[in-house]
Amino acid sequence: MEFEQLVNTRRSVRGYRKDPVPRAVIDEIISVAKGAPSSMNTQPWHVHVLTGAPLDEVRRRNMEGMAAGAEVKRDIVSHGAYEGVHRFRQVEIAKQLFAAMGIERDDKERRQDWVLRGFRQFDAPVSLVLAYDRELDPGAVVHFDLGALCYGIVLAAWDRGLGTVVNGQGIMRSDIVREVAGIPETQVIMTAIAMGYPDDSFSANAVKSHREPNDSFVRYVGFDD
């Protein structure tokens, strides 16, 4: 696709076909994405690509633990609950998704099922776990670098007909991910990207989140006009 078309049509995918994603395609996507900028050319990222039985074990144990009220164990510091305008935007996309899926406000069973889907990484056939070298903590700069790599991955995947959703819910228990995937303690697990071929019959896949107009968050300084 042309770049602007790629950016403007991309959306988060939360329903996937069961078709496997070829390793060669994933490697091609990562090869494109690693062109992202990084501070001082440190290239601090590690990508652990899970599929099959290991991914099934991660999502099962993550889902069962979180459903049972287990403590969240993320490697990175969480911001906690959103408030104010950030909470408003979180609720806005939830309303869009629930409306698309026909989930009513008082339908506790289907709402809970939606949460559990998130803990299972939406049953995607592939999960890319992004990590960075622990020696770079505290990681404000390295988080920026991994964000650039992450966006490169989701765009390169979309360009190849693959859907993704950046899914921290799927690794709420980073200790489980580390154990199953054999990720060394020298790496900090930051987030995961669920990936697969979109299921076009899954209603929520048609949802695209809104973006604020530029003048709500952009200031121009020193311009004549």
Summary of the structure (lengths in Angstrom):
residues: 225
radius of gyration: 18.1
end to end distance: 33.5
largest distance: 59.7
contacts: 618
relative contact order: 0.24
helix: 50%
strand: 15%
